[in-house]
C-alpha cells in the first residue's frame, strides 16, 4: 500500500491565534523535511451535540500505522474527557513517536514553552534602564493558572532587584472595564508608582486606554507593559512594550522533536521555546509608530468579512436544510466547498453505516442493507479542476489510495456528526498548505452536519413509510398484496397498459377443498397450502404483474402483455407448480386450485371499474371450472 511520510497533529479550535501559529510552524517545518501533516481538528465546545461522544469520533479517522509521529496539542481542548480519550488512544499506539504541547505534566515527551519567565526580564529592564522603584502587577482573574505563574516571576524579579511588593502593588481584573479604573485607584492608594506590568497585551491595552481617559500620559506619568505580542500592540499610542509569542517556533520544534525521536537522537535542543521581551514606547524606550493605519483597515476588513460570512452561512443553511437526499446534498455542498478561501482539495468521506441510525428502525423496516462495513465512501471530492467519482475505499485509511498518490498536500480533517452519531469526516487541502481558518467555519461544519442528519432522518422515514405500506397493503400470511394493496396499484397498472397498448390477463384462483384440509389436518396445514399457492404466483409472475390475496382461499392475478397462448400457459404453469409440490411434499393431500381467466385489451377511458368487471368475468369462469371439476 502507498505510504507517504506523514505526521499527525491533534488540535482543537484551530482558528485560535495560538492554534494557527502552532499549525503554521508545524506545516512549514514538516515540508522542509519532506513530510506531510494530517491535522485532526476538533471543534469541541463549538459544535453540536455532546462533544464527549460526537467529537470522540476524531479517533476513528486516523490510520495510525501510516503515521511517522504525532503532535498532541492537548492544551487546546476544552473537554477534559475528550483530551483524556485522545491521550489514552495515543498511549496505546506503541512505536509511534508522540510529543505533547501542554503546560501540565504528561507521560509523553513535551515541548517546554516559556512565555512567563520573561516577566522577570521586563521587571529588570524597568529597574535598570528606567530607574523604576515601585512596579505594580495587573493580573487577570479569569485565567488564574497563567496569571499566578506570571505573578510569581514578577515577585521573583522584584526580590532580585531588591524591591519590595507592597499591599497595593497587585490587583486582579476581569472583563469589566470598570475594574481597570478600580485597579488604577487601588495602585494610587499605595502612593505614586513608576510602572505596571500587565498579564497580557489585552489587559495592558485596556489599562492604557483607561489611564488615557483619566488624563494620564504614558510613559511620562508611569509605564505599562504587556505580554504575548498582539498585532494591536504595535499600533497603540505609544506602541506597547510586550513579550513575544513564538507559537510558530513551538510547532516547528514539535516536528523536530518527532524526527529526533525517530532517529533515537537527544531531543534537548528541540524541547525548549522561550519568549523574549520587545521594548517599545509604553516603557519609555524609543519606538516609531507604523506609518500605515493598519488597525483601521484591519477592523474594517474584519467587519466586512464577518458580515459576508454570516450571510453566506445563512444562505448555505437555507440551501442545505432542504436536502433530504445525500446525492442532492453532496451536489449542493460541492458548490460551497469550491468557495472556501484557498481550498485546493476537498473530500466528503462517509462511514459505511453513516445513515443507519438505531437498529430498531431497521429491524422494523426489515431491510437487507448489504453494507460492507469495512468500506468507507468518498461521496464527493475535487482537486483543482479535477472531480473524483464516488467510490468506496478501505475504512481506516484517510482517502482512497489513488488520491493519496496524486497529492502532495497536507490535510485538515474535521469529524462530521450530530449528537452521538458519527457520519464521517471532511478533508481539506489548502493552497501552499496554509490553512485559512476563520471562526465562521464552525457554522460551515454545522450546516454539513445538519444536512447529513436530515438525509438520515429522511431515509429512516422512507424505510418506515415502506414498512407501513407493506403493513397496510400486504397480506401478512403470503406477502402478496391484500385487497387494499390491489386497489392502490390497480389504476396506475391499468393506465400503464393503456399507454403502452399491452393486453392484460386476469386470473381468479380459488383453492379446492381448503375446509377439508383445515378440518382434517389443522389450520396450520391450511395456512401452508395458502402460502404454497402464493409462492406459485410469485414464481410465474414478472415484475410488471400484480398478485393479491383477496381473502380466505381466493387470489387475483393480473398478467401484463401476455398473448393468448402465453395466458393459457401461465395458468398451466400454476397448476404444474402445485402438482409438483404436492408430489414432492409427501403430504397426504394435494394442493389444487380452480382458475378462471379473462384476457382483454384495455382502451382509453377504462378505469378500475372496468377491471372489476373483468374480475367478475374471471370469477364466473373460475366457478364454472370448479363446478365442472366437482361433477
ZAMARGU-4260 file (C-alpha; in steps of 0.2 Angstrom, whole numbers, plus 5000, padded with zeros to 4 digits):
<rodrens>
0) 5000/5000/5000 | 5006/5018/4996 | 5014/5027/5011 | 5019/5045/5012 | 5030/5052/5026
5) 5016/5059/5037 | 5014/5067/5054 | 4998/5068/5063 | 4993/5083/5073 | 4978/5083/5085
10) 4972/5100/5089 | 4955/5109/5094 | 4949/5126/5090 | 4961/5128/5075 | 4956/5146/5071
15) 4963/5152/5088 | 4979/5163/5087 | 4989/5150/5097 | 4982/5136/5086 | 4985/5144/5069
20) 5003/5148/5074 | 5007/5130/5080 | 4999/5123/5064 | 5009/5135/5053 | 5025/5132/5061
25) 5022/5113/5061 | 5017/5113/5042 | 5032/5123/5037 | 5045/5113/5046 | 5037/5096/5041
30) 5038/5102/5022 | 5056/5107/5025 | 5060/5088/5029 | 5048/5081/5016 | 5034/5077/5027
35) 5015/5079/5025 | 5004/5083/5040 | 4986/5077/5044 | 4978/5089/5056 | 4964/5081/5065
40) 4954/5096/5070 | 4941/5096/5084 | 4928/5109/5087 | 4923/5103/5104 | 4913/5117/5114
45) 4909/5125/5097 | 4899/5111/5088 | 4883/5102/5090 | 4880/5088/5102 | 4889/5081/5117
50) 4907/5083/5112 | 4912/5069/5123 | 4903/5057/5111 | 4902/5066/5094 | 4919/5074/5094
55) 4927/5057/5100 | 4924/5051/5083 | 4940/5060/5078 | 4949/5045/5085 | 4942/5033/5072
60) 4948/5043/5057 | 4967/5042/5058 | 4977/5027/5051 | 4989/5027/5065 | 5000/5014/5056
65) 5003/5026/5042 | 5010/5040/5054 | 5028/5043/5057 | 5024/5053/5073 | 5010/5063/5082
70) 5009/5080/5089 | 4996/5082/5103 | 4991/5100/5107 | 4982/5095/5122 | 4980/5112/5130
75) 4968/5117/5116 | 4954/5105/5122 | 4940/5112/5132 | 4934/5095/5136 | 4945/5086/5149
80) 4936/5069/5144 | 4940/5071/5126 | 4958/5076/5130 | 4960/5060/5141 | 4952/5049/5127
85) 4965/5055/5115 | 4979/5054/5127 | 4974/5036/5131 | 4972/5031/5112 | 4990/5038/5109
90) 4997/5029/5123 | 4991/5013/5115 | 5000/5016/5099 | 5017/5010/5104 | 5031/5013/5092
95) 5025/5030/5086 | 5034/5045/5092 | 5022/5057/5101 | 5026/5074/5108 | 5013/5084/5118
100) 5011/5103/5119 | 5005/5106/5136 | 5008/5116/5152 | 5004/5101/5164 | 5014/5085/5167
105) 5012/5072/5154 | 5018/5054/5151 | 5023/5060/5133 | 5039/5070/5129 | 5034/5088/5130
110) 5040/5105/5122 | 5043/5117/5136 | 5036/5134/5131 | 5041/5148/5142 | 5032/5165/5140
115) 5031/5168/5159 | 5049/5170/5164 | 5052/5185/5153 | 5041/5194/5165 | 5057/5194/5176
120) 5066/5202/5161 | 5053/5215/5160 | 5054/5220/5178 | 5073/5220/5177 | 5073/5231/5162
125) 5061/5244/5170 | 5073/5244/5185 | 5089/5245/5176 | 5085/5255/5161 | 5071/5267/5168
130) 5075/5268/5186 | 5058/5261/5192 | 5057/5259/5210 | 5039/5254/5213 | 5032/5242/5200
135) 5014/5235/5201 | 5007/5219/5193 | 4990/5219/5185 | 4984/5201/5184 | 4969/5193/5176
140) 4956/5184/5187 | 4948/5173/5173 | 4964/5163/5170 | 4972/5161/5187 | 4984/5147/5181
145) 4993/5158/5169 | 4991/5174/5179 | 4998/5167/5195 | 5013/5160/5186 | 5017/5177/5179
150) 5014/5184/5196 | 5027/5173/5203 | 5040/5178/5191 | 5036/5197/5194 | 5039/5194/5213
155) 5055/5185/5210 | 5062/5199/5199 | 5056/5212/5212 | 5066/5202/5225 | 5081/5200/5214
160) 5081/5219/5211 | 5079/5222/5230 | 5062/5230/5228 | 5048/5226/5240 | 5030/5221/5234
165) 5018/5232/5244 | 5000/5229/5249 | 4993/5239/5235 | 5005/5233/5221 | 4995/5218/5215
170) 4977/5219/5208 | 4967/5206/5198 | 4954/5212/5184 | 4941/5203/5174 | 4932/5208/5158
175) 4923/5223/5166 | 4931/5240/5160 | 4926/5247/5177 | 4938/5236/5186 | 4953/5244/5177
180) 4948/5261/5185 | 4947/5252/5201 | 4964/5245/5198 | 4972/5262/5195 | 4964/5269/5211
185) 4970/5254/5220 | 4988/5256/5215 | 4987/5275/5219 | 4981/5271/5237 | 4999/5265/5239
190) 5006/5281/5233 | 5014/5286/5217 | 5021/5271/5206 | 5033/5270/5191 | 5027/5255/5181
195) 5013/5242/5179 | 5017/5225/5171 | 5001/5218/5165 | 4996/5199/5162 | 4994/5201/5144
200) 4993/5213/5129 | 4974/5214/5130 | 4974/5219/5149 | 4988/5231/5145 | 4979/5239/5131
205) 4963/5241/5141 | 4973/5248/5156 | 4982/5260/5144 | 4966/5267/5137 | 4958/5268/5154
210) 4974/5278/5160 | 4972/5290/5145 | 4954/5293/5148 | 4958/5298/5166 | 4970/5311/5160
215) 4987/5301/5162 | 5001/5302/5149 | 5010/5286/5146 | 5025/5284/5149 | 5028/5301/5157
220) 5017/5298/5172 | 5020/5279/5173 | 5025/5265/5161 | 5015/5250/5155 | 5020/5233/5148
225) 5010/5218/5141 | 5013/5200/5136 | 5010/5189/5120 | 5013/5202/5107 | 4996/5205/5099
230) 4996/5214/5082 | 4987/5228/5090 | 5001/5231/5102 | 5012/5238/5088 | 4998/5251/5084
235) 4994/5258/5101 | 4999/5275/5105 | 5013/5274/5111 | 5017/5256/5104 | 5016/5243/5118
240) 5031/5235/5127 | 5027/5217/5127 | 5034/5199/5126 | 5035/5189/5110 | 5023/5174/5107
245) 5033/5162/5096 | 5020/5149/5093 | 5026/5146/5075 | 5043/5141/5083 | 5033/5129/5095
250) 5025/5120/5080 | 5042/5119/5072 | 5051/5112/5087 | 5037/5099/5089 | 5041/5092/5072
255) 5060/5092/5075 | 5057/5083/5092 | 5047/5069/5082 | 5061/5067/5069 | 5074/5066/5083
260) 5064/5053/5092 | 5063/5043/5076 | 5082/5043/5074 | 5085/5040/5093 | 5094/5056/5095
265) 5094/5068/5110 | 5079/5080/5110 | 5085/5093/5122 | 5088/5107/5110 | 5071/5103/5102
270) 5062/5104/5119 | 5063/5122/5123 | 5055/5138/5116 | 5057/5154/5126 | 5049/5171/5123
275) 5059/5187/5123 | 5054/5205/5128 | 5050/5218/5115 | 5054/5236/5121 | 5043/5249/5114
280) 5036/5266/5119 | 5025/5262/5134 | 5040/5258/5144 | 5050/5274/5139 | 5060/5266/5125
285) 5062/5274/5108 | 5049/5267/5096 | 5042/5273/5080 | 5023/5272/5076 | 5019/5262/5060
290) 5015/5274/5045 | 5001/5264/5039 | 4984/5264/5048 | 4984/5245/5049 | 4972/5245/5064
295) 4958/5254/5055 | 4959/5245/5039 | 4961/5228/5048 | 4945/5232/5058 | 4935/5237/5043
300) 4941/5221/5033 | 4936/5210/5048 | 4919/5218/5049 | 4916/5216/5031 | 4922/5198/5031
305) 4912/5194/5046 | 4896/5201/5039 | 4899/5192/5022 | 4902/5176/5031 | 4886/5177/5041
310) 4876/5180/5026 | 4885/5166/5017 | 4882/5154/5032 | 4863/5159/5032 | 4862/5156/5013
315) 4871/5139/5015 | 4859/5134/5029 | 4844/5138/5019 | 4850/5128/5004 | 4856/5113/5013
320) 4841/5112/5025 | 4830/5107/5011 | 4842/5092/5006 | 4833/5076/5010 | 4844/5065/4999
325) 4863/5063/5001 | 4866/5064/4982 | 4857/5081/4981 | 4866/5086/4997 | 4883/5082/4991
330) 4879/5092/4975 | 4874/5107/4985 | 4889/5105/4996 | 4901/5104/4982 | 4896/5122/4977
335) 4900/5129/4994 | 4917/5119/4996 | 4923/5127/4980 | 4920/5144/4988 | 4931/5141/5003
340) 4946/5153/5003 | 4962/5145/4996 | 4955/5127/4997 | 4963/5117/4983 | 4956/5100/4988
345) 4941/5094/4997 | 4933/5077/5001 | 4917/5072/5009 | 4920/5054/5017 | 4906/5045/5025
350) 4906/5029/5035 | 4898/5014/5028 | 4883/5014/5040 | 4883/5033/5042 | 4864/5034/5039
355) 4859/5018/5048 | 4855/5025/5065 | 4846/5015/5078 | 4845/4996/5074 | 4826/4995/5079
360) 4821/5007/5065 | 4830/4995/5053 | 4823/4980/5062 | 4805/4987/5059 | 4809/4990/5041
365) 4816/4973/5039 | 4828/4978/5026 | 4843/4969/5020 | 4856/4983/5019 | 4870/4974/5011
370) 4883/4985/5018 | 4902/4982/5018 | 4906/4989/5035 | 4925/4989/5031 | 4922/5001/5016
375) 4921/5020/5018 | 4913/5030/5005 | 4920/5045/4995 | 4904/5054/4992 | 4912/5069/4984
380) 4930/5075/4980 | 4939/5088/4970 | 4957/5093/4967 | 4958/5109/4957 | 4948/5106/4942
385) 4948/5088/4944 | 4932/5080/4951 | 4934/5062/4958 | 4920/5050/4956 | 4910/5042/4970
390) 4919/5027/4976 | 4922/5015/4991 | 4939/5013/4999 | 4946/5004/5014 | 4940/5010/5030
395) 4954/5015/5041 | 4963/5025/5028 | 4960/5043/5026 | 4957/5044/5007 | 4957/5032/4993
400) 4975/5027/4988 | 4974/5034/4971 | 4971/5051/4979 | 4985/5049/4991 | 4997/5045/4977
405) 4992/5060/4967 | 4993/5073/4980 | 5007/5082/4990 | 4995/5092/5001 | 4994/5091/5020
410) 4976/5090/5026 | 4965/5097/5039 | 4952/5083/5044 | 4936/5088/5053 | 4924/5075/5060
415) 4906/5076/5055 | 4892/5071/5067 | 4876/5075/5075 | 4875/5072/5094 | 4882/5055/5097
420) 4880/5049/5079 | 4896/5049/5068 | 4894/5052/5050 | 4912/5053/5043 | 4924/5067/5040
425) 4928/5082/5029 | 4946/5083/5022 | 4953/5100/5016 | 4969/5104/5007 | 4974/5122/5006
430) 4985/5132/4994 | 5003/5132/4999 | 4997/5121/5014 | 4992/5137/5024 | 4975/5134/5032
435) 4964/5149/5030 | 4953/5146/5046 | 4940/5158/5052 | 4928/5157/5066 | 4913/5156/5054
440) 4920/5139/5048 | 4912/5131/5063 | 4895/5136/5056 | 4900/5129/5040 | 4903/5112/5048
445) 4886/5114/5057 | 4877/5116/5041 | 4885/5100/5034 | 4881/5090/5050 | 4863/5096/5049
450) 4862/5091/5031 | 4868/5074/5034 | 4856/5072/5049 | 4842/5077/5038 | 4846/5065/5025
455) 4847/5051/5038 | 4831/5056/5045 | 4823/5056/5028 | 4830/5039/5024 | 4823/5032/5040
460) 4806/5040/5036 | 4806/5032/5019 | 4810/5015/5027 | 4796/5017/5039 | 4785/5023/5026
465) 4789/5007/5016 | 4786/4996/5031 | 4769/5005/5034 | 4764/5002/5016 | 4769/4984/5017
470) 4759/4983/5033 | 4744/4991/5026 | 4744/4985/5008 | 4752/4967/5010 | 4744/4951/5016
475) 4754/4946/5031 | 4752/4927/5028 | 4758/4927/5010 | 4767/4943/5007 | 4756/4947/4992
480) 4745/4962/4990 | 4729/4962/5000 | 4713/4969/4994 | 4718/4987/4999 | 4735/4985/4990
485) 4727/4979/4974 | 4715/4994/4975 | 4730/5006/4977 | 4740/4999/4962 | 4727/4994/4950
490) 4723/5011/4942 | 4741/5015/4938 | 4744/4997/4932 | 4729/4999/4920 | 4735/5017/4914
495) 4752/5010/4910 | 4744/4996/4900 | 4733/5009/4890 | 4748/5020/4887 | 4759/5005/4880
500) 4745/4996/4871 | 4748/4980/4881 | 4735/4967/4884 | 4730/4961/4902 | 4725/4944/4908
505) 4715/4942/4924 | 4716/4926/4934 | 4705/4922/4948 | 4711/4907/4959 | 4701/4898/4972
510) 4709/4883/4982 | 4700/4867/4981 | 4694/4859/4997 | 4703/4871/5010 | 4689/4867/5023
515) 4694/4848/5021 | 4712/4852/5024 | 4708/4863/5039 | 4696/4851/5047 | 4707/4836/5044
520) 4725/4842/5046 | 4723/4858/5056 | 4723/4876/5051 | 4742/4877/5051 | 4741/4865/5036
525) 4728/4876/5028 | 4740/4891/5030 | 4754/4881/5022 | 4743/4877/5007 | 4738/4895/5005
530) 4756/4901/5006 | 4761/4887/4993 | 4748/4895/4981 | 4755/4912/4984 | 4773/4905/4980
535) 4766/4898/4964 | 4760/4915/4959 | 4777/4923/4963 | 4786/4910/4953 | 4777/4913/4937
540) 4775/4932/4939 | 4785/4946/4931 | 4790/4962/4939 | 4775/4971/4930 | 4762/4959/4936
545) 4750/4961/4951 | 4746/4947/4963 | 4735/4948/4978 | 4726/4938/4990 | 4708/4944/4991
550) 4704/4934/5007 | 4702/4916/5013 | 4707/4905/4999 | 4704/4917/4985 | 4718/4925/4974
555) 4718/4938/4960 | 4732/4939/4947 | 4734/4951/4933 | 4747/4947/4920 | 4754/4961/4909
560) 4757/4959/4890 | 4754/4941/4888 | 4747/4934/4871 | 4733/4921/4870 | 4745/4906/4871
565) 4755/4914/4885 | 4740/4917/4895 | 4735/4899/4894 | 4752/4893/4898 | 4753/4905/4913
570) 4738/4895/4920 | 4746/4878/4916 | 4762/4884/4925 | 4752/4887/4941 | 4744/4870/4940
575) 4761/4862/4937 | 4770/4871/4951 | 4756/4865/4963 | 4756/4847/4956 | 4775/4846/4958
580) 4774/4852/4976 | 4760/4840/4980 | 4770/4826/4973 | 4787/4830/4982 | 4780/4836/4999
585) 4774/4819/5004 | 4758/4827/5012 | 4743/4816/5012 | 4733/4829/5002 | 4735/4838/4986
590) 4735/4857/4984 | 4725/4861/4969 | 4716/4877/4963 | 4702/4882/4951 | 4707/4896/4939
595) 4696/4907/4929 | 4704/4918/4916 | 4699/4933/4905 | 4711/4942/4893 | 4707/4959/4886
600) 4715/4974/4878 | 4712/4990/4889 | 4705/5005/4880 | 4706/5024/4883 | 4693/5028/4896
605) 4694/5011/4905 | 4696/5013/4924 | 4696/5002/4939 | 4678/4998/4937 | 4682/4991/4921
610) 4695/4979/4929 | 4681/4975/4942 | 4670/4969/4928 | 4684/4958/4921 | 4687/4951/4938
615) 4669/4947/4939 | 4670/4938/4922 | 4686/4928/4928 | 4676/4924/4944 | 4662/4917/4934
620) 4674/4907/4923 | 4683/4900/4939 | 4666/4894/4947 | 4662/4886/4930 | 4678/4876/4931
625) 4676/4872/4949 | 4658/4865/4946 | 4665/4855/4931 | 4679/4848/4942 | 4667/4843/4956
630) 4655/4834/4945
</rodrens>
